[in-house]
C-alpha cells in the first residue's frame, strides 16, 4: 500500500510539472510596445495575523506533516 501511494504521488507530481502535449503558444509577428509606469509597492499590514505568527503556523504545519509522513513510512 505504501509503495502504491508513493508511486501515485510521484506520478502526480510529474504529471503536474510537465506541460500539456497539445499546447502551443502562438507568437505574434509584430511586437507591441506599451508604456510601463513605475508604481511603488506598499505592503499592507495584516491586522489579524502578524508575520511571526504566520511563520509559527507554517512551521507547525510542516512539523505535523513530517510527523504524519514518518508514521506512514
Secondary structure as a PSIPRED ss2 file (coil, helix, strand):
# PSIPRED VFORMAT (PSIPRED V4.0)

   1 X C   1.000  0.000  0.000
   2 X H   0.000  1.000  0.000
   3 X H   0.000  1.000  0.000
   4 X H   0.000  1.000  0.000
   5 X H   0.000  1.000  0.000
   6 X H   0.000  1.000  0.000
   7 X H   0.000  1.000  0.000
   8 X H   0.000  1.000  0.000
   9 X H   0.000  1.000  0.000
  10 X H   0.000  1.000  0.000
  11 X H   0.000  1.000  0.000
  12 X H   0.000  1.000  0.000
  13 X H   0.000  1.000  0.000
  14 X H   0.000  1.000  0.000
  15 X H   0.000  1.000  0.000
  16 X H   0.000  1.000  0.000
  17 X H   0.000  1.000  0.000
  18 X C   1.000  0.000  0.000
  19 X C   1.000  0.000  0.000
  20 X C   1.000  0.000  0.000
  21 X C   1.000  0.000  0.000
  22 X C   1.000  0.000  0.000
  23 X C   1.000  0.000  0.000
  24 X C   1.000  0.000  0.000
  25 X C   1.000  0.000  0.000
  26 X C   1.000  0.000  0.000
  27 X C   1.000  0.000  0.000
  28 X C   1.000  0.000  0.000
  29 X C   1.000  0.000  0.000
  30 X C   1.000  0.000  0.000
  31 X C   1.000  0.000  0.000
  32 X C   1.000  0.000  0.000
  33 X C   1.000  0.000  0.000
  34 X C   1.000  0.000  0.000
  35 X C   1.000  0.000  0.000
  36 X C   1.000  0.000  0.000
  37 X C   1.000  0.000  0.000
  38 X C   1.000  0.000  0.000
  39 X C   1.000  0.000  0.000
  40 X C   1.000  0.000  0.000
  41 X C   1.000  0.000  0.000
  42 X C   1.000  0.000  0.000
  43 X C   1.000  0.000  0.000
  44 X C   1.000  0.000  0.000
  45 X C   1.000  0.000  0.000
  46 X C   1.000  0.000  0.000
  47 X C   1.000  0.000  0.000
  48 X C   1.000  0.000  0.000
  49 X C   1.000  0.000  0.000
  50 X C   1.000  0.000  0.000
  51 X H   0.000  1.000  0.000
  52 X H   0.000  1.000  0.000
  53 X H   0.000  1.000  0.000
  54 X H   0.000  1.000  0.000
  55 X H   0.000  1.000  0.000
  56 X H   0.000  1.000  0.000
  57 X H   0.000  1.000  0.000
  58 X H   0.000  1.000  0.000
  59 X H   0.000  1.000  0.000
  60 X H   0.000  1.000  0.000
  61 X H   0.000  1.000  0.000
  62 X H   0.000  1.000  0.000
  63 X H   0.000  1.000  0.000
  64 X H   0.000  1.000  0.000
  65 X H   0.000  1.000  0.000
  66 X H   0.000  1.000  0.000
  67 X H   0.000  1.000  0.000
  68 X H   0.000  1.000  0.000
  69 X H   0.000  1.000  0.000
  70 X H   0.000  1.000  0.000
  71 X H   0.000  1.000  0.000
  72 X H   0.000  1.000  0.000
  73 X C   1.000  0.000  0.000
